[in-house]
Amino acid sequence: MLSTGISAFAYPKLVQALGLPPRLPRIYDSGQMLAMPDLDVLDALGCDCVVVTYGATNAIEQPELWHPYDFNGRLPALVRNPHAYEVQPDGSILQHRRLRMAPASYVFDEEHGGQPVDWSGELPMYDLKQYKRSLEQRVLRDEQIVALRELCRRVRESTDRAVFLSEGSITPDISIHSHGGMAVFPILCLTEPDYVRALHEIEVEHTLGNIRRLLPEIAPYVDIIMAAADDWGTQTSTIASPKVFRELFLPYRKRINDEFHRLAPQAAVFLHSCGAIYDLIDLMIEAGFDVLNPVQWCAGTHSYKEWKDKARRRIALWGGGVNSQATLPLGNVQDVERETRQVVAYMKQDNGYVFCNIHNILAEIPPEKVIAMYRAAAEA
């Protein structure tokens, strides 16, 4: 999925190293520049999951979706919309006229992360009535539901792999770093808690309406549902306190997750939350999440063993397979193999573990390390 993938710049090298026929990478996240892994690559690495996201999947062929684009000669690839890109005189590439990939970069960035902060006045807050009206434009239409149902059905019929659904229309915009950005919203949680509660109530009602329309149609065809992407951790601590999570996030998350479980009881509800979030694991379990990703145990002071012991028999861990900030980029192949075996041997105890790297495999990672990581995991 979109945080357990591989850079499109690294992907062709991996395909070659696996001895598979060359092909153009399909870029299904054009901000992070992620390649959608092909089925033969999944087979070669022993991967058990396929994805359905924004109308695209790697489970079946969809040639009508993909069109060639070479990123100013740097990467021959396939993209959904080649007209979204514009090469600048300095060699950088604009996407939708606001995201920029510099000539030596591997991803697209936006100034201030798209969240500029002006401290000269009041912190920005929505007109909540207007915001509620704006969500009406995001209510799922009948034709969207039918299209997604048919795609999920075709995927289920085509594979025995687990089917992972990541669909923005059923993921509420409840996040510690949304609605004004990471510099603003955590402060509003402290200074304007009633505003945050009202905002989250609007989000919950909108999301419940969408999932009540969609889930009965697709529930038989999906195994994992991406319910939230909400990064609560920095490299050393949580962005906001457990008290803020308990009071302003947990009740709203739980209402949504309870509805996911009611409408799709066989599916696992998935949370993506980066950083040093060890102190929030109990609360995330209480909120009704079944799966936690990316298991960034190298952030903060707690080891992968402590993460596993905290989660054991209560929530599945998806990720955490190797230290992605030290061992994977800086170690040699033997270092990667050794750490992967150690981590997986512990993490897989009592089940409840899905192996992959901590977050995406970046452009600079050579294929030999990727292959070593997956083969060591299979042997652990």
C-alpha positions in Angstrom: 0.0 0.0 0.0 1.0 3.6 -0.1 3.4 3.4 2.8 4.8 -0.1 2.3 5.9 0.3 -1.3 8.9 1.0 -3.4 10.2 4.0 -5.2 9.7 4.0 -9.0 13.3 4.8 -9.4 14.4 1.7 -7.4 11.8 -0.6 -9.0 13.3 -1.2 -12.4 16.6 -2.3 -10.7 14.7 -4.7 -8.5 12.9 -6.2 -11.5 16.2 -6.7 -13.3 17.9 -8.2 -10.2 15.1 -10.7 -9.8 15.7 -11.8 -13.4 12.3 -10.7 -14.6 11.4 -9.2 -17.9 11.8 -5.4 -18.0 8.7 -3.2 -17.9 7.8 0.4 -17.3 6.9 1.1 -13.6 3.3 2.1 -13.1 3.4 5.1 -10.7 0.3 5.0 -8.6 1.4 7.6 -6.0 2.9 10.4 -8.0 3.8 12.5 -5.0 6.0 9.8 -3.4 6.7 8.4 -6.8 5.8 4.9 -5.9 5.7 2.0 -8.3 2.8 -0.4 -8.2 4.4 -3.8 -7.8 3.6 -6.4 -10.5 2.3 -9.8 -9.7 5.5 -11.6 -10.8 7.5 -9.4 -8.4 5.1 -10.2 -5.6 5.6 -13.9 -6.4 9.4 -13.5 -6.4 9.5 -11.9 -3.0 6.7 -14.0 -1.5 4.3 -11.1 -0.9 0.7 -12.0 0.0 -1.3 -8.8 -0.6 -2.6 -6.8 -3.5 -4.0 -3.2 -3.4 -7.1 -1.4 -4.6 -6.7 2.3 -4.5 -8.4 5.2 -6.3 -9.6 2.9 -9.1 -6.3 1.2 -9.7 -5.0 -2.2 -8.7 -2.1 -4.5 -9.3 -4.3 -7.7 -9.2 -5.5 -7.3 -12.8 -4.5 -5.6 -16.0 -5.9 -2.1 -16.5 -4.1 -0.8 -19.6 -6.6 1.9 -20.2 -5.5 3.7 -17.0 -1.8 4.0 -17.8 0.1 6.3 -20.2 3.8 6.8 -20.9 5.8 9.7 -19.4 9.5 9.9 -18.9 10.0 12.6 -16.3 12.3 14.7 -18.4 14.3 11.7 -19.5 15.1 10.5 -15.9 12.5 7.7 -15.6 10.5 6.1 -18.4 7.3 5.2 -16.7 3.5 4.9 -16.9 1.3 7.4 -15.1 -2.4 8.1 -14.9 -2.3 11.6 -16.3 0.7 12.7 -18.2 -0.8 16.2 -18.7 -0.4 16.9 -15.0 3.3 17.4 -15.4 5.2 20.4 -16.8 9.0 20.6 -17.2 10.6 23.9 -16.1 13.6 25.6 -17.7 15.9 24.4 -14.8 14.9 20.8 -15.4 12.5 20.6 -12.4 9.0 19.2 -13.0 5.8 20.7 -11.8 2.8 18.5 -11.0 -0.6 20.3 -11.1 1.4 23.5 -11.1 2.2 23.4 -7.3 4.2 20.2 -6.5 7.8 20.3 -7.6 10.4 17.6 -8.3 13.9 19.2 -8.4 16.3 17.8 -11.1 18.1 15.6 -8.6 15.1 14.7 -6.5 13.1 11.4 -6.4 9.8 12.8 -5.0 7.6 15.8 -5.4 7.5 18.5 -2.7 5.4 21.5 -1.9 6.6 24.7 -0.3 6.0 24.4 3.5 4.6 21.0 2.9 1.5 22.8 1.6 0.9 24.2 5.1 2.4 27.7 5.4 2.0 29.3 8.8 1.4 33.0 9.6 1.9 33.7 13.3 1.0 37.4 13.0 -2.7 36.9 13.6 -5.2 34.4 14.9 -4.7 30.7 14.1 -6.8 29.7 11.1 -10.1 28.0 11.9 -12.9 26.9 9.6 -16.4 28.3 9.3 -17.8 24.9 10.4 -21.2 25.4 8.6 -19.4 26.1 5.4 -17.0 23.2 5.9 -19.9 20.9 6.5 -21.5 22.1 3.2 -18.2 21.5 1.4 -18.2 17.8 2.4 -21.4 17.3 0.5 -19.3 17.4 -2.7 -17.5 14.3 -1.3 -20.5 12.1 -0.8 -20.1 8.9 -2.7 -22.3 8.8 -5.8 -24.1 5.7 -7.0 -21.8 5.3 -10.0 -18.7 5.5 -7.9 -20.0 2.8 -5.6 -20.9 0.5 -8.5 -17.5 1.1 -10.1 -15.6 0.3 -6.9 -17.7 -2.7 -6.2 -17.1 -4.2 -9.6 -13.4 -3.5 -9.4 -13.2 -5.2 -5.9 -15.2 -8.1 -7.2 -12.9 -8.6 -10.2 -9.9 -8.4 -7.9 -11.3 -11.0 -5.4 -12.1 -13.4 -8.3 -8.6 -13.0 -9.7 -6.4 -13.8 -6.7 -6.0 -15.7 -3.5 -3.9 -12.9 -2.0 -5.3 -10.6 0.6 -7.1 -7.5 -0.8 -6.1 -4.2 0.7 -8.6 -1.3 0.1 -7.3 2.3 0.3 -10.0 4.7 -0.7 -10.0 8.3 0.3 -13.7 8.7 0.3 -14.0 6.4 3.3 -11.0 7.8 5.2 -12.1 10.6 7.5 -10.0 13.8 7.5 -9.4 13.4 11.3 -5.7 13.9 11.9 -3.3 15.6 14.3 -1.6 17.3 11.3 -4.6 18.1 9.1 -6.9 21.2 9.1 -4.2 23.8 9.2 -1.1 21.6 9.4 1.2 20.1 12.0 2.2 23.6 13.3 -1.4 24.7 13.9 -3.8 21.9 14.6 -2.1 20.5 17.8 -2.2 24.0 19.2 -5.9 24.2 18.4 -6.4 20.9 20.2 -5.1 22.7 23.4 -6.7 26.1 22.9 -9.9 25.3 21.1 -11.0 21.8 22.1 -14.7 22.5 21.6 -14.0 23.6 18.0 -12.0 20.4 17.4 -14.9 18.3 18.8 -17.3 20.0 16.5 -15.0 19.6 13.5 -14.5 15.9 14.3 -18.3 15.4 14.7 -18.8 16.7 11.2 -16.1 14.4 9.8 -17.6 11.4 11.6 -21.1 12.0 10.3 -19.8 12.5 6.7 -17.7 9.3 6.9 -20.4 7.2 8.4 -22.7 8.2 5.6 -20.2 7.1 3.0 -19.2 3.8 4.6 -22.9 2.8 5.2 -23.5 3.2 1.4 -20.2 1.6 0.3 -19.3 -1.2 2.7 -22.4 -3.4 2.2 -21.5 -3.5 -1.5 -17.8 -4.4 -1.2 -17.5 -6.2 2.1 -17.3 -9.7 0.5 -14.4 -8.7 -1.6 -11.9 -7.0 0.7 -9.7 -8.2 3.6 -8.0 -5.0 4.9 -9.5 -1.5 5.0 -7.4 1.6 5.3 -9.4 3.5 7.9 -6.9 6.2 8.8 -3.6 7.8 8.0 -2.7 10.0 11.0 1.0 10.4 11.8 1.2 11.1 15.6 4.9 10.7 16.1 8.1 12.6 15.6 11.6 11.0 15.8 11.5 11.2 19.6 8.0 11.6 20.9 4.3 12.0 20.1 3.2 15.2 18.4 0.4 15.7 21.0 -0.2 14.0 24.3 -2.1 10.7 25.0 -4.6 12.9 26.8 -5.3 14.9 23.6 -5.7 11.6 21.7 -8.1 10.1 24.3 -10.3 13.2 24.6 -10.4 14.6 21.0 -9.7 11.6 18.7 -10.4 8.3 20.3 -14.2 8.7 20.6 -14.6 9.7 17.0 -12.2 7.0 15.7 -14.1 4.4 17.7 -17.5 5.3 16.2 -16.1 4.9 12.7 -14.2 1.7 13.4 -17.2 0.2 15.1 -19.2 0.8 11.9 -16.4 -0.7 9.8 -16.5 -3.8 12.0 -20.3 -4.0 11.9 -20.6 -3.7 8.1 -17.5 -5.7 7.2 -16.9 -8.0 10.1 -14.4 -10.2 8.3 -12.1 -7.3 7.3 -9.2 -5.9 9.4 -9.3 -2.1 10.1 -5.9 -0.6 9.3 -4.2 2.5 10.8 -1.1 4.2 9.4 0.7 6.3 12.0 4.4 7.2 11.7 7.0 8.0 14.4 7.5 7.4 18.1 3.9 6.4 18.9 4.6 3.6 21.4 2.8 5.5 24.2 -0.4 5.6 22.1 -0.7 1.9 21.2 -3.1 1.1 24.0 -5.4 4.0 22.9 -5.2 2.9 19.3 -6.3 -0.5 20.3 -9.2 1.0 22.4 -10.2 3.0 19.3 -10.9 -0.3 17.5 -8.0 -0.6 15.1 -6.9 -4.1 14.1 -3.6 -3.3 12.4 -0.9 -0.8 13.1 1.6 0.4 10.5 4.5 1.2 9.9 5.9 0.1 13.3 8.6 2.7 13.4 10.4 1.3 16.4 13.7 3.1 15.5 11.9 6.3 16.5 11.8 6.9 20.2 13.4 4.8 22.9 11.4 1.5 22.7 12.8 -1.6 20.9 10.9 -3.7 18.5 10.6 -6.3 21.3 8.8 -3.7 23.4 6.5 -2.8 20.5 5.6 -6.5 20.0 5.0 -7.1 23.7 2.7 -4.1 23.9 0.8 -5.3 20.8 0.8 -9.0 21.4 -2.5 -10.7 20.8 -4.3 -7.3 20.8 -3.3 -5.6 17.5 -1.4 -6.8 14.4 1.8 -5.1 13.5 2.4 -4.4 9.8 5.9 -3.3 9.1 8.9 -2.8 11.3 11.0 -5.4 9.5 14.3 -3.6 9.6 15.7 -0.3 10.8 14.9 1.8 7.7 17.0 4.8 8.8 20.2 3.0 9.7 20.5 -0.7 8.8 18.8 -0.7 5.4 20.4 2.4 3.9 23.8 2.3 5.7 24.4 -1.4 6.5 25.6 -4.1 4.1 23.6 -7.0 2.8 24.7 -9.2 5.7 23.6 -6.5 8.2 20.2 -6.4 6.6 19.8 -10.1 6.6 20.9 -10.4 10.2 18.6 -7.7 11.6 15.6 -8.9 9.5 15.9 -12.4 10.9 16.2 -11.1 14.5 13.2 -8.8 14.1 10.9 -11.3 12.3 11.7 -14.1 14.7 10.4 -12.0 17.6 7.6 -10.2 15.8 6.0 -13.3 14.4 5.5 -14.8 17.9 1.8 -15.4 18.6 1.0 -14.4 15.0 -0.3 -10.9 14.5 2.6 -9.8 12.2 2.8 -8.8 8.6 6.4 -8.3 7.4 7.7 -5.4 5.4 10.1 -2.5 5.7 9.4 0.5 7.9 7.6 2.7 5.3 8.6 2.7 1.6 11.8 1.4 0.1 13.5 4.6 -1.1 15.1 5.3 -4.5 18.7 4.9 -3.1 18.2 1.4 -1.7 20.0 -1.2 -4.0 18.0 -4.2 -5.1 20.4 -6.7 -3.4 19.2 -5.3 0.0 15.6 -5.6 -0.9 15.9 -9.2 -2.0 18.0 -10.0 1.1 15.4 -8.5 3.3 12.5 -10.5 1.9 14.4 -13.8 1.8 15.7 -13.4 5.3 12.1 -12.7 6.5 10.9 -15.9 4.8 13.6 -17.9 6.5 13.2 -16.5 10.0 
